[in-house]
Amino acid sequence: MKKASPFRQKNLKRCWWLYEQTASPFGACCVKVLEKAGFYVLRPKGCHISLVREEPFAQVVVPDHKELDRGTLRAIIRQSGLSVDEFIDLLNG
């Protein structure tokens, strides 16, 4: 595997810092719910956050926006392998 250039590593660190500092409320909330379900942040890229779970394997991309369209949220829930009720329980708990 090719190692990232120092310039790219610096940009990744800056993007991660930016994500930590300016994450919008619902994007961050959705990420926290998915982390409770066993996902971990793979990388932030622009205004999207990639999350992955090893067992059972699933990969989800969450837009880091203030509001998500209900179809987008439904697709995130479906791709994560959760039901809507499980997602709401994790959101409330």
PyMOL Python script that loads the backbone (N, CA, C, O; Angstrom):
from pymol import cmd

cmd.read_pdbstr("""\
ATOM      1  N   MET A   1       0.837  -1.174   0.000  1.00  0.00           N
ATOM      2  CA  MET A   1       0.000   0.000   0.000  1.00  0.00           C
ATOM      3  C   MET A   1       0.883   1.240   0.000  1.00  0.00           C
ATOM      4  O   MET A   1       1.874   1.308   0.727  1.00  0.00           O
ATOM      5  N   LYS A   2       0.522   2.200  -0.808  1.00  0.00           N
ATOM      6  CA  LYS A   2       1.298   3.411  -0.967  1.00  0.00           C
ATOM      7  C   LYS A   2       1.081   4.335   0.227  1.00  0.00           C
ATOM      8  O   LYS A   2      -0.049   4.557   0.661  1.00  0.00           O
ATOM      9  N   LYS A   3       2.192   4.874   0.755  1.00  0.00           N
ATOM     10  CA  LYS A   3       2.100   5.775   1.897  1.00  0.00           C
ATOM     11  C   LYS A   3       1.681   7.160   1.415  1.00  0.00           C
ATOM     12  O   LYS A   3       2.129   7.620   0.365  1.00  0.00           O
ATOM     13  N   ALA A   4       0.824   7.819   2.183  1.00  0.00           N
ATOM     14  CA  ALA A   4       0.347   9.155   1.825  1.00  0.00           C
ATOM     15  C   ALA A   4       1.480  10.155   1.934  1.00  0.00           C
ATOM     16  O   ALA A   4       2.344  10.038   2.803  1.00  0.00           O
ATOM     17  N   SER A   5       1.472  11.129   1.058  1.00  0.00           N
ATOM     18  CA  SER A   5       2.505  12.164   1.084  1.00  0.00           C
ATOM     19  C   SER A   5       2.338  13.014   2.341  1.00  0.00           C
ATOM     20  O   SER A   5       1.248  13.073   2.910  1.00  0.00           O
ATOM     21  N   PRO A   6       3.425  13.680   2.782  1.00  0.00           N
ATOM     22  CA  PRO A   6       3.319  14.544   3.964  1.00  0.00           C
ATOM     23  C   PRO A   6       2.257  15.630   3.795  1.00  0.00           C
ATOM     24  O   PRO A   6       1.568  15.980   4.753  1.00  0.00           O
ATOM     25  N   PHE A   7       2.122  16.167   2.568  1.00  0.00           N
ATOM     26  CA  PHE A   7       1.111  17.188   2.322  1.00  0.00           C
ATOM     27  C   PHE A   7      -0.283  16.624   2.563  1.00  0.00           C
ATOM     28  O   PHE A   7      -1.119  17.280   3.184  1.00  0.00           O
ATOM     29  N   ARG A   8      -0.540  15.405   2.073  1.00  0.00           N
ATOM     30  CA  ARG A   8      -1.853  14.780   2.258  1.00  0.00           C
ATOM     31  C   ARG A   8      -2.095  14.459   3.724  1.00  0.00           C
ATOM     32  O   ARG A   8      -3.206  14.648   4.218  1.00  0.00           O
ATOM     33  N   GLN A   9      -1.073  13.975   4.432  1.00  0.00           N
ATOM     34  CA  GLN A   9      -1.235  13.674   5.855  1.00  0.00           C
ATOM     35  C   GLN A   9      -1.595  14.943   6.628  1.00  0.00           C
ATOM     36  O   GLN A   9      -2.433  14.914   7.529  1.00  0.00           O
ATOM     37  N   LYS A  10      -0.951  16.062   6.265  1.00  0.00           N
ATOM     38  CA  LYS A  10      -1.250  17.331   6.923  1.00  0.00           C
ATOM     39  C   LYS A  10      -2.698  17.732   6.657  1.00  0.00           C
ATOM     40  O   LYS A  10      -3.397  18.178   7.567  1.00  0.00           O
ATOM     41  N   ASN A  11      -3.147  17.576   5.414  1.00  0.00           N
ATOM     42  CA  ASN A  11      -4.529  17.925   5.081  1.00  0.00           C
ATOM     43  C   ASN A  11      -5.516  17.022   5.790  1.00  0.00           C
ATOM     44  O   ASN A  11      -6.566  17.492   6.228  1.00  0.00           O
ATOM     45  N   LEU A  12      -5.209  15.721   5.917  1.00  0.00           N
ATOM     46  CA  LEU A  12      -6.107  14.815   6.633  1.00  0.00           C
ATOM     47  C   LEU A  12      -6.227  15.220   8.090  1.00  0.00           C
ATOM     48  O   LEU A  12      -7.322  15.206   8.653  1.00  0.00           O
ATOM     49  N   LYS A  13      -5.097  15.583   8.710  1.00  0.00           N
ATOM     50  CA  LYS A  13      -5.144  16.019  10.104  1.00  0.00           C
ATOM     51  C   LYS A  13      -5.962  17.298  10.232  1.00  0.00           C
ATOM     52  O   LYS A  13      -6.745  17.445  11.171  1.00  0.00           O
ATOM     53  N   ARG A  14      -5.782  18.230   9.285  1.00  0.00           N
ATOM     54  CA  ARG A  14      -6.522  19.480   9.321  1.00  0.00           C
ATOM     55  C   ARG A  14      -8.016  19.215   9.138  1.00  0.00           C
ATOM     56  O   ARG A  14      -8.842  19.812   9.828  1.00  0.00           O
ATOM     57  N   CYS A  15      -8.366  18.317   8.207  1.00  0.00           N
ATOM     58  CA  CYS A  15      -9.773  17.986   7.980  1.00  0.00           C
ATOM     59  C   CYS A  15     -10.375  17.351   9.223  1.00  0.00           C
ATOM     60  O   CYS A  15     -11.510  17.651   9.592  1.00  0.00           O
ATOM     61  N   TRP A  16      -9.605  16.460   9.876  1.00  0.00           N
ATOM     62  CA  TRP A  16     -10.110  15.820  11.080  1.00  0.00           C
ATOM     63  C   TRP A  16     -10.347  16.853  12.169  1.00  0.00           C
ATOM     64  O   TRP A  16     -11.361  16.807  12.866  1.00  0.00           O
ATOM     65  N   TRP A  17      -9.407  17.791  12.318  1.00  0.00           N
ATOM     66  CA  TRP A  17      -9.567  18.844  13.306  1.00  0.00           C
ATOM     67  C   TRP A  17     -10.784  19.685  12.980  1.00  0.00           C
ATOM     68  O   TRP A  17     -11.563  20.027  13.870  1.00  0.00           O
ATOM     69  N   LEU A  18     -10.954  20.020  11.712  1.00  0.00           N
ATOM     70  CA  LEU A  18     -12.101  20.807  11.284  1.00  0.00           C
ATOM     71  C   LEU A  18     -13.399  20.061  11.580  1.00  0.00           C
ATOM     72  O   LEU A  18     -14.370  20.664  12.039  1.00  0.00           O
ATOM     73  N   TYR A  19     -13.422  18.754  11.321  1.00  0.00           N
ATOM     74  CA  TYR A  19     -14.605  17.942  11.619  1.00  0.00           C
ATOM     75  C   TYR A  19     -14.911  17.970  13.110  1.00  0.00           C
ATOM     76  O   TYR A  19     -16.070  18.106  13.504  1.00  0.00           O
ATOM     77  N   GLU A  20     -13.886  17.843  13.938  1.00  0.00           N
ATOM     78  CA  GLU A  20     -14.106  17.832  15.384  1.00  0.00           C
ATOM     79  C   GLU A  20     -14.626  19.181  15.879  1.00  0.00           C
ATOM     80  O   GLU A  20     -15.445  19.229  16.797  1.00  0.00           O
ATOM     81  N   GLN A  21     -14.159  20.275  15.279  1.00  0.00           N
ATOM     82  CA  GLN A  21     -14.515  21.609  15.753  1.00  0.00           C
ATOM     83  C   GLN A  21     -15.849  22.109  15.224  1.00  0.00           C
ATOM     84  O   GLN A  21     -16.574  22.800  15.939  1.00  0.00           O
ATOM     85  N   THR A  22     -16.184  21.771  13.982  1.00  0.00           N
ATOM     86  CA  THR A  22     -17.342  22.401  13.349  1.00  0.00           C
ATOM     87  C   THR A  22     -18.402  21.407  12.897  1.00  0.00           C
ATOM     88  O   THR A  22     -19.199  21.724  12.014  1.00  0.00           O
ATOM     89  N   ALA A  23     -18.433  20.222  13.476  1.00  0.00           N
ATOM     90  CA  ALA A  23     -19.438  19.241  13.074  1.00  0.00           C
ATOM     91  C   ALA A  23     -20.830  19.801  13.347  1.00  0.00           C
ATOM     92  O   ALA A  23     -21.111  20.279  14.446  1.00  0.00           O
ATOM     93  N   SER A  24     -21.681  19.739  12.361  1.00  0.00           N
ATOM     94  CA  SER A  24     -23.033  20.257  12.519  1.00  0.00           C
ATOM     95  C   SER A  24     -23.825  19.343  13.440  1.00  0.00           C
ATOM     96  O   SER A  24     -23.495  18.163  13.565  1.00  0.00           O
ATOM     97  N   PRO A  25     -24.862  19.860  14.087  1.00  0.00           N
ATOM     98  CA  PRO A  25     -25.575  19.083  15.084  1.00  0.00           C
ATOM     99  C   PRO A  25     -26.116  17.747  14.581  1.00  0.00           C
ATOM    100  O   PRO A  25     -25.893  16.726  15.231  1.00  0.00           O
ATOM    101  N   PHE A  26     -26.815  17.717  13.454  1.00  0.00           N
ATOM    102  CA  PHE A  26     -27.397  16.440  13.067  1.00  0.00           C
ATOM    103  C   PHE A  26     -26.381  15.483  12.473  1.00  0.00           C
ATOM    104  O   PHE A  26     -26.478  14.277  12.697  1.00  0.00           O
ATOM    105  N   GLY A  27     -25.405  15.986  11.721  1.00  0.00           N
ATOM    106  CA  GLY A  27     -24.364  15.115  11.188  1.00  0.00           C
ATOM    107  C   GLY A  27     -23.603  14.444  12.312  1.00  0.00           C
ATOM    108  O   GLY A  27     -23.355  13.239  12.267  1.00  0.00           O
ATOM    109  N   ALA A  28     -23.230  15.218  13.319  1.00  0.00           N
ATOM    110  CA  ALA A  28     -22.503  14.679  14.466  1.00  0.00           C
ATOM    111  C   ALA A  28     -23.380  13.711  15.259  1.00  0.00           C
ATOM    112  O   ALA A  28     -22.897  12.693  15.756  1.00  0.00           O
ATOM    113  N   CYS A  29     -24.643  14.026  15.373  1.00  0.00           N
ATOM    114  CA  CYS A  29     -25.577  13.175  16.102  1.00  0.00           C
ATOM    115  C   CYS A  29     -25.724  11.821  15.408  1.00  0.00           C
ATOM    116  O   CYS A  29     -25.727  10.779  16.062  1.00  0.00           O
ATOM    117  N   CYS A  30     -25.845  11.843  14.103  1.00  0.00           N
ATOM    118  CA  CYS A  30     -25.971  10.612  13.331  1.00  0.00           C
ATOM    119  C   CYS A  30     -24.710   9.768  13.450  1.00  0.00           C
ATOM    120  O   CYS A  30     -24.787   8.544  13.553  1.00  0.00           O
ATOM    121  N   VAL A  31     -23.556  10.415  13.436  1.00  0.00           N
ATOM    122  CA  VAL A  31     -22.287   9.700  13.585  1.00  0.00           C
ATOM    123  C   VAL A  31     -22.208   9.048  14.963  1.00  0.00           C
ATOM    124  O   VAL A  31     -21.766   7.906  15.082  1.00  0.00           O
ATOM    125  N   LYS A  32     -22.631   9.762  16.004  1.00  0.00           N
ATOM    126  CA  LYS A  32     -22.591   9.212  17.362  1.00  0.00           C
ATOM    127  C   LYS A  32     -23.503   7.995  17.492  1.00  0.00           C
ATOM    128  O   LYS A  32     -23.152   7.019  18.154  1.00  0.00           O
ATOM    129  N   VAL A  33     -24.671   8.057  16.861  1.00  0.00           N
ATOM    130  CA  VAL A  33     -25.593   6.917  16.901  1.00  0.00           C
ATOM    131  C   VAL A  33     -24.954   5.705  16.221  1.00  0.00           C
ATOM    132  O   VAL A  33     -25.024   4.589  16.736  1.00  0.00           O
ATOM    133  N   LEU A  34     -24.335   5.930  15.071  1.00  0.00           N
ATOM    134  CA  LEU A  34     -23.700   4.823  14.358  1.00  0.00           C
ATOM    135  C   LEU A  34     -22.502   4.279  15.121  1.00  0.00           C
ATOM    136  O   LEU A  34     -22.220   3.083  15.050  1.00  0.00           O
ATOM    137  N   GLU A  35     -21.790   5.138  15.850  1.00  0.00           N
ATOM    138  CA  GLU A  35     -20.684   4.658  16.679  1.00  0.00           C
ATOM    139  C   GLU A  35     -21.205   3.762  17.802  1.00  0.00           C
ATOM    140  O   GLU A  35     -20.549   2.788  18.170  1.00  0.00           O
ATOM    141  N   LYS A  36     -22.368   4.081  18.343  1.00  0.00           N
ATOM    142  CA  LYS A  36     -22.984   3.220  19.364  1.00  0.00           C
ATOM    143  C   LYS A  36     -23.342   1.859  18.782  1.00  0.00           C
ATOM    144  O   LYS A  36     -23.370   0.858  19.498  1.00  0.00           O
ATOM    145  N   ALA A  37     -23.619   1.826  17.474  1.00  0.00           N
ATOM    146  CA  ALA A  37     -23.997   0.577  16.810  1.00  0.00           C
ATOM    147  C   ALA A  37     -22.779  -0.217  16.360  1.00  0.00           C
ATOM    148  O   ALA A  37     -22.931  -1.252  15.711  1.00  0.00           O
ATOM    149  N   GLY A  38     -21.573   0.242  16.687  1.00  0.00           N
ATOM    150  CA  GLY A  38     -20.374  -0.520  16.363  1.00  0.00           C
ATOM    151  C   GLY A  38     -19.564   0.015  15.196  1.00  0.00           C
ATOM    152  O   GLY A  38     -18.586  -0.615  14.794  1.00  0.00           O
ATOM    153  N   PHE A  39     -19.940   1.149  14.645  1.00  0.00           N
ATOM    154  CA  PHE A  39     -19.192   1.757  13.549  1.00  0.00           C
ATOM    155  C   PHE A  39     -18.066   2.606  14.111  1.00  0.00           C
ATOM    156  O   PHE A  39     -18.125   3.044  15.260  1.00  0.00           O
ATOM    157  N   TYR A  40     -17.040   2.838  13.301  1.00  0.00           N
ATOM    158  CA  TYR A  40     -16.004   3.799  13.663  1.00  0.00           C
ATOM    159  C   TYR A  40     -15.713   4.675  12.451  1.00  0.00           C
ATOM    160  O   TYR A  40     -15.914   4.270  11.306  1.00  0.00           O
ATOM    161  N   VAL A  41     -15.234   5.886  12.731  1.00  0.00           N
ATOM    162  CA  VAL A  41     -14.976   6.857  11.666  1.00  0.00           C
ATOM    163  C   VAL A  41     -13.745   6.421  10.895  1.00  0.00           C
ATOM    164  O   VAL A  41     -12.658   6.283  11.456  1.00  0.00           O
ATOM    165  N   LEU A  42     -13.931   6.208   9.605  1.00  0.00           N
ATOM    166  CA  LEU A  42     -12.829   5.848   8.730  1.00  0.00           C
ATOM    167  C   LEU A  42     -12.092   7.100   8.302  1.00  0.00           C
ATOM    168  O   LEU A  42     -10.867   7.170   8.402  1.00  0.00           O
ATOM    169  N   ARG A  43     -12.831   8.089   7.827  1.00  0.00           N
ATOM    170  CA  ARG A  43     -12.224   9.360   7.432  1.00  0.00           C
ATOM    171  C   ARG A  43     -13.319  10.393   7.145  1.00  0.00           C
ATOM    172  O   ARG A  43     -14.393  10.051   6.650  1.00  0.00           O
ATOM    173  N   PRO A  44     -13.032  11.655   7.461  1.00  0.00           N
ATOM    174  CA  PRO A  44     -13.883  12.726   6.951  1.00  0.00           C
ATOM    175  C   PRO A  44     -13.310  13.201   5.621  1.00  0.00           C
ATOM    176  O   PRO A  44     -12.094  13.317   5.472  1.00  0.00           O
ATOM    177  N   LYS A  45     -14.159  13.469   4.682  1.00  0.00           N
ATOM    178  CA  LYS A  45     -13.704  13.964   3.380  1.00  0.00           C
ATOM    179  C   LYS A  45     -14.677  15.042   2.932  1.00  0.00           C
ATOM    180  O   LYS A  45     -15.825  14.760   2.587  1.00  0.00           O
ATOM    181  N   GLY A  46     -14.204  16.271   2.944  1.00  0.00           N
ATOM    182  CA  GLY A  46     -15.086  17.379   2.616  1.00  0.00           C
ATOM    183  C   GLY A  46     -16.172  17.496   3.668  1.00  0.00           C
ATOM    184  O   GLY A  46     -15.881  17.599   4.859  1.00  0.00           O
ATOM    185  N   CYS A  47     -17.406  17.482   3.238  1.00  0.00           N
ATOM    186  CA  CYS A  47     -18.518  17.570   4.194  1.00  0.00           C
ATOM    187  C   CYS A  47     -19.206  16.211   4.352  1.00  0.00           C
ATOM    188  O   CYS A  47     -20.394  16.154   4.671  1.00  0.00           O
ATOM    189  N   HIS A  48     -18.471  15.124   4.132  1.00  0.00           N
ATOM    190  CA  HIS A  48     -19.000  13.780   4.326  1.00  0.00           C
ATOM    191  C   HIS A  48     -18.086  13.008   5.268  1.00  0.00           C
ATOM    192  O   HIS A  48     -16.873  13.221   5.282  1.00  0.00           O
ATOM    193  N   ILE A  49     -18.668  12.119   6.046  1.00  0.00           N
ATOM    194  CA  ILE A  49     -17.922  11.322   7.008  1.00  0.00           C
ATOM    195  C   ILE A  49     -18.151   9.855   6.679  1.00  0.00           C
ATOM    196  O   ILE A  49     -19.292   9.395   6.641  1.00  0.00           O
ATOM    197  N   SER A  50     -17.074   9.121   6.441  1.00  0.00           N
ATOM    198  CA  SER A  50     -17.175   7.690   6.134  1.00  0.00           C
ATOM    199  C   SER A  50     -17.028   6.899   7.416  1.00  0.00           C
ATOM    200  O   SER A  50     -16.091   7.112   8.185  1.00  0.00           O
ATOM    201  N   LEU A  51     -17.961   5.982   7.645  1.00  0.00           N
ATOM    202  CA  LEU A  51     -17.913   5.100   8.804  1.00  0.00           C
ATOM    203  C   LEU A  51     -17.931   3.660   8.318  1.00  0.00           C
ATOM    204  O   LEU A  51     -18.497   3.353   7.269  1.00  0.00           O
ATOM    205  N   VAL A  52     -17.303   2.775   9.095  1.00  0.00           N
ATOM    206  CA  VAL A  52     -17.247   1.370   8.714  1.00  0.00           C
ATOM    207  C   VAL A  52     -17.426   0.504   9.961  1.00  0.00           C
ATOM    208  O   VAL A  52     -17.044   0.890  11.066  1.00  0.00           O
ATOM    209  N   ARG A  53     -18.014  -0.667   9.759  1.00  0.00           N
ATOM    210  CA  ARG A  53     -18.169  -1.658  10.823  1.00  0.00           C
ATOM    211  C   ARG A  53     -17.606  -2.963  10.287  1.00  0.00           C
ATOM    212  O   ARG A  53     -17.861  -3.327   9.139  1.00  0.00           O
ATOM    213  N   GLU A  54     -16.842  -3.668  11.108  1.00  0.00           N
ATOM    214  CA  GLU A  54     -16.181  -4.893  10.669  1.00  0.00           C
ATOM    215  C   GLU A  54     -17.115  -6.104  10.624  1.00  0.00           C
ATOM    216  O   GLU A  54     -17.130  -6.839   9.637  1.00  0.00           O
ATOM    217  N   GLU A  55     -17.899  -6.314  11.696  1.00  0.00           N
ATOM    218  CA  GLU A  55     -18.700  -7.535  11.771  1.00  0.00           C
ATOM    219  C   GLU A  55     -20.123  -7.230  12.165  1.00  0.00           C
ATOM    220  O   GLU A  55     -20.318  -6.751  13.282  1.00  0.00           O
ATOM    221  N   PRO A  56     -21.108  -7.455  11.376  1.00  0.00           N
ATOM    222  CA  PRO A  56     -21.063  -7.756   9.950  1.00  0.00           C
ATOM    223  C   PRO A  56     -20.631  -6.505   9.188  1.00  0.00           C
ATOM    224  O   PRO A  56     -20.950  -5.386   9.587  1.00  0.00           O
ATOM    225  N   PHE A  57     -19.912  -6.701   8.103  1.00  0.00           N
ATOM    226  CA  PHE A  57     -19.325  -5.582   7.390  1.00  0.00           C
ATOM    227  C   PHE A  57     -20.398  -4.653   6.834  1.00  0.00           C
ATOM    228  O   PHE A  57     -21.371  -5.088   6.219  1.00  0.00           O
ATOM    229  N   ALA A  58     -20.192  -3.370   7.068  1.00  0.00           N
ATOM    230  CA  ALA A  58     -21.061  -2.341   6.504  1.00  0.00           C
ATOM    231  C   ALA A  58     -20.260  -1.051   6.429  1.00  0.00           C
ATOM    232  O   ALA A  58     -19.451  -0.750   7.307  1.00  0.00           O
ATOM    233  N   GLN A  59     -20.498  -0.305   5.379  1.00  0.00           N
ATOM    234  CA  GLN A  59     -19.846   0.988   5.206  1.00  0.00           C
ATOM    235  C   GLN A  59     -20.917   2.021   4.885  1.00  0.00           C
ATOM    236  O   GLN A  59     -21.779   1.795   4.035  1.00  0.00           O
ATOM    237  N   VAL A  60     -20.852   3.159   5.575  1.00  0.00           N
ATOM    238  CA  VAL A  60     -21.870   4.197   5.443  1.00  0.00           C
ATOM    239  C   VAL A  60     -21.171   5.540   5.297  1.00  0.00           C
ATOM    240  O   VAL A  60     -20.154   5.794   5.942  1.00  0.00           O
ATOM    241  N   VAL A  61     -21.721   6.397   4.445  1.00  0.00           N
ATOM    242  CA  VAL A  61     -21.234   7.766   4.300  1.00  0.00           C
ATOM    243  C   VAL A  61     -22.336   8.702   4.782  1.00  0.00           C
ATOM    244  O   VAL A  61     -23.460   8.669   4.282  1.00  0.00           O
ATOM    245  N   VAL A  62     -21.995   9.537   5.763  1.00  0.00           N
ATOM    246  CA  VAL A  62     -22.960  10.459   6.352  1.00  0.00           C
ATOM    247  C   VAL A  62     -22.603  11.882   5.938  1.00  0.00           C
ATOM    248  O   VAL A  62     -21.489  12.332   6.205  1.00  0.00           O
ATOM    249  N   PRO A  63     -23.520  12.600   5.293  1.00  0.00           N
ATOM    250  CA  PRO A  63     -23.260  14.011   5.000  1.00  0.00           C
ATOM    251  C   PRO A  63     -23.267  14.809   6.296  1.00  0.00           C
ATOM    252  O   PRO A  63     -24.160  14.637   7.126  1.00  0.00           O
ATOM    253  N   ASP A  64     -22.295  15.665   6.472  1.00  0.00           N
ATOM    254  CA  ASP A  64     -22.197  16.473   7.686  1.00  0.00           C
ATOM    255  C   ASP A  64     -22.940  17.786   7.464  1.00  0.00           C
ATOM    256  O   ASP A  64     -22.327  18.850   7.375  1.00  0.00           O
ATOM    257  N   HIS A  65     -24.257  17.701   7.376  1.00  0.00           N
ATOM    258  CA  HIS A  65     -25.101  18.860   7.122  1.00  0.00           C
ATOM    259  C   HIS A  65     -25.968  19.143   8.343  1.00  0.00           C
ATOM    260  O   HIS A  65     -26.122  18.286   9.213  1.00  0.00           O
ATOM    261  N   LYS A  66     -26.531  20.340   8.404  1.00  0.00           N
ATOM    262  CA  LYS A  66     -27.413  20.692   9.512  1.00  0.00           C
ATOM    263  C   LYS A  66     -28.702  19.894   9.465  1.00  0.00           C
ATOM    264  O   LYS A  66     -29.254  19.529  10.503  1.00  0.00           O
ATOM    265  N   GLU A  67     -29.178  19.624   8.260  1.00  0.00           N
ATOM    266  CA  GLU A  67     -30.395  18.829   8.092  1.00  0.00           C
ATOM    267  C   GLU A  67     -30.134  17.771   7.037  1.00  0.00           C
ATOM    268  O   GLU A  67     -29.414  18.003   6.066  1.00  0.00           O
ATOM    269  N   LEU A  68     -30.730  16.605   7.242  1.00  0.00           N
ATOM    270  CA  LEU A  68     -30.648  15.547   6.240  1.00  0.00           C
ATOM    271  C   LEU A  68     -32.039  15.319   5.677  1.00  0.00           C
ATOM    272  O   LEU A  68     -33.031  15.357   6.405  1.00  0.00           O
ATOM    273  N   ASP A  69     -32.103  15.085   4.386  1.00  0.00           N
ATOM    274  CA  ASP A  69     -33.356  14.736   3.748  1.00  0.00           C
ATOM    275  C   ASP A  69     -33.842  13.421   4.346  1.00  0.00           C
ATOM    276  O   ASP A  69     -33.020  12.588   4.730  1.00  0.00           O
ATOM    277  N   ARG A  70     -35.132  13.213   4.437  1.00  0.00           N
ATOM    278  CA  ARG A  70     -35.605  11.965   5.059  1.00  0.00           C
ATOM    279  C   ARG A  70     -35.221  10.748   4.237  1.00  0.00           C
ATOM    280  O   ARG A  70     -35.014   9.671   4.796  1.00  0.00           O
ATOM    281  N   GLY A  71     -35.121  10.894   2.922  1.00  0.00           N
ATOM    282  CA  GLY A  71     -34.677   9.783   2.086  1.00  0.00           C
ATOM    283  C   GLY A  71     -33.219   9.445   2.328  1.00  0.00           C
ATOM    284  O   GLY A  71     -32.839   8.275   2.333  1.00  0.00           O
ATOM    285  N   THR A  72     -32.399  10.474   2.530  1.00  0.00           N
ATOM    286  CA  THR A  72     -30.978  10.262   2.833  1.00  0.00           C
ATOM    287  C   THR A  72     -30.822   9.568   4.182  1.00  0.00           C
ATOM    288  O   THR A  72     -30.034   8.631   4.313  1.00  0.00           O
ATOM    289  N   LEU A  73     -31.565  10.022   5.175  1.00  0.00           N
ATOM    290  CA  LEU A  73     -31.508   9.402   6.496  1.00  0.00           C
ATOM    291  C   LEU A  73     -31.982   7.953   6.431  1.00  0.00           C
ATOM    292  O   LEU A  73     -31.389   7.074   7.057  1.00  0.00           O
ATOM    293  N   ARG A  74     -33.031   7.708   5.687  1.00  0.00           N
ATOM    294  CA  ARG A  74     -33.545   6.342   5.541  1.00  0.00           C
ATOM    295  C   ARG A  74     -32.496   5.451   4.876  1.00  0.00           C
ATOM    296  O   ARG A  74     -32.328   4.297   5.269  1.00  0.00           O
ATOM    297  N   ALA A  75     -31.783   5.983   3.865  1.00  0.00           N
ATOM    298  CA  ALA A  75     -30.742   5.213   3.185  1.00  0.00           C
ATOM    299  C   ALA A  75     -29.577   4.915   4.125  1.00  0.00           C
ATOM    300  O   ALA A  75     -29.014   3.822   4.083  1.00  0.00           O
ATOM    301  N   ILE A  76     -29.214   5.868   4.964  1.00  0.00           N
ATOM    302  CA  ILE A  76     -28.138   5.649   5.940  1.00  0.00           C
ATOM    303  C   ILE A  76     -28.526   4.546   6.907  1.00  0.00           C
ATOM    304  O   ILE A  76     -27.717   3.671   7.214  1.00  0.00           O
ATOM    305  N   ILE A  77     -29.756   4.586   7.385  1.00  0.00           N
ATOM    306  CA  ILE A  77     -30.231   3.563   8.325  1.00  0.00           C
ATOM    307  C   ILE A  77     -30.248   2.198   7.645  1.00  0.00           C
ATOM    308  O   ILE A  77     -29.828   1.206   8.241  1.00  0.00           O
ATOM    309  N   ARG A  78     -30.730   2.137   6.401  1.00  0.00           N
ATOM    310  CA  ARG A  78     -30.791   0.872   5.679  1.00  0.00           C
ATOM    311  C   ARG A  78     -29.387   0.310   5.427  1.00  0.00           C
ATOM    312  O   ARG A  78     -29.159  -0.886   5.609  1.00  0.00           O
ATOM    313  N   GLN A  79     -28.447   1.166   5.010  1.00  0.00           N
ATOM    314  CA  GLN A  79     -27.087   0.711   4.728  1.00  0.00           C
ATOM    315  C   GLN A  79     -26.371   0.246   5.989  1.00  0.00           C
ATOM    316  O   GLN A  79     -25.491  -0.613   5.925  1.00  0.00           O
ATOM    317  N   SER A  80     -26.745   0.807   7.131  1.00  0.00           N
ATOM    318  CA  SER A  80     -26.095   0.411   8.378  1.00  0.00           C
ATOM    319  C   SER A  80     -26.599  -0.929   8.893  1.00  0.00           C
ATOM    320  O   SER A  80     -25.982  -1.525   9.776  1.00  0.00           O
ATOM    321  N   GLY A  81     -27.712  -1.407   8.352  1.00  0.00           N
ATOM    322  CA  GLY A  81     -28.258  -2.687   8.790  1.00  0.00           C
ATOM    323  C   GLY A  81     -29.135  -2.575  10.020  1.00  0.00           C
ATOM    324  O   GLY A  81     -29.499  -3.590  10.615  1.00  0.00           O
ATOM    325  N   LEU A  82     -29.477  -1.370  10.407  1.00  0.00           N
ATOM    326  CA  LEU A  82     -30.350  -1.152  11.557  1.00  0.00           C
ATOM    327  C   LEU A  82     -31.783  -0.952  11.091  1.00  0.00           C
ATOM    328  O   LEU A  82     -32.031  -0.606   9.936  1.00  0.00           O
ATOM    329  N   SER A  83     -32.711  -1.171  11.990  1.00  0.00           N
ATOM    330  CA  SER A  83     -34.091  -0.801  11.702  1.00  0.00           C
ATOM    331  C   SER A  83     -34.291   0.629  12.191  1.00  0.00           C
ATOM    332  O   SER A  83     -33.469   1.156  12.940  1.00  0.00           O
ATOM    333  N   VAL A  84     -35.367   1.241  11.773  1.00  0.00           N
ATOM    334  CA  VAL A  84     -35.655   2.616  12.195  1.00  0.00           C
ATOM    335  C   VAL A  84     -35.847   2.672  13.702  1.00  0.00           C
ATOM    336  O   VAL A  84     -35.397   3.615  14.352  1.00  0.00           O
ATOM    337  N   ASP A  85     -36.513   1.666  14.264  1.00  0.00           N
ATOM    338  CA  ASP A  85     -36.736   1.622  15.712  1.00  0.00           C
ATOM    339  C   ASP A  85     -35.421   1.505  16.480  1.00  0.00           C
ATOM    340  O   ASP A  85     -35.236   2.162  17.505  1.00  0.00           O
ATOM    341  N   GLU A  86     -34.507   0.666  15.983  1.00  0.00           N
ATOM    342  CA  GLU A  86     -33.195   0.534  16.632  1.00  0.00           C
ATOM    343  C   GLU A  86     -32.423   1.848  16.577  1.00  0.00           C
ATOM    344  O   GLU A  86     -31.780   2.241  17.550  1.00  0.00           O
ATOM    345  N   PHE A  87     -32.492   2.524  15.433  1.00  0.00           N
ATOM    346  CA  PHE A  87     -31.811   3.813  15.288  1.00  0.00           C
ATOM    347  C   PHE A  87     -32.372   4.826  16.279  1.00  0.00           C
ATOM    348  O   PHE A  87     -31.613   5.559  16.913  1.00  0.00           O
ATOM    349  N   ILE A  88     -33.702   4.871  16.418  1.00  0.00           N
ATOM    350  CA  ILE A  88     -34.325   5.814  17.341  1.00  0.00           C
ATOM    351  C   ILE A  88     -33.972   5.472  18.781  1.00  0.00           C
ATOM    352  O   ILE A  88     -33.732   6.373  19.585  1.00  0.00           O
ATOM    353  N   ASP A  89     -33.937   4.184  19.120  1.00  0.00           N
ATOM    354  CA  ASP A  89     -33.543   3.785  20.464  1.00  0.00           C
ATOM    355  C   ASP A  89     -32.119   4.213  20.788  1.00  0.00           C
ATOM    356  O   ASP A  89     -31.849   4.697  21.887  1.00  0.00           O
ATOM    357  N   LEU A  90     -31.206   4.036  19.834  1.00  0.00           N
ATOM    358  CA  LEU A  90     -29.825   4.461  20.026  1.00  0.00           C
ATOM    359  C   LEU A  90     -29.739   5.985  20.108  1.00  0.00           C
ATOM    360  O   LEU A  90     -28.911   6.527  20.840  1.00  0.00           O
ATOM    361  N   LEU A  91     -30.583   6.660  19.367  1.00  0.00           N
ATOM    362  CA  LEU A  91     -30.597   8.133  19.386  1.00  0.00           C
ATOM    363  C   LEU A  91     -31.062   8.657  20.733  1.00  0.00           C
ATOM    364  O   LEU A  91     -30.525   9.645  21.233  1.00  0.00           O
ATOM    365  N   ASN A  92     -32.056   8.003  21.324  1.00  0.00           N
ATOM    366  CA  ASN A  92     -32.590   8.428  22.605  1.00  0.00           C
ATOM    367  C   ASN A  92     -31.782   7.925  23.796  1.00  0.00           C
ATOM    368  O   ASN A  92     -31.799   8.534  24.866  1.00  0.00           O
ATOM    369  N   GLY A  93     -31.082   6.823  23.609  1.00  0.00           N
ATOM    370  CA  GLY A  93     -30.363   6.221  24.734  1.00  0.00           C
ATOM    371  C   GLY A  93     -28.983   6.536  24.753  1.00  0.00           C
ATOM    372  O   GLY A  93     -28.262   6.093  25.647  1.00  0.00           O
TER     373      GLY A  93
END
""", "prot")
cmd.dss("prot")
cmd.show_as("cartoon", "prot")
cmd.util.cbc("prot")
cmd.orient("prot")
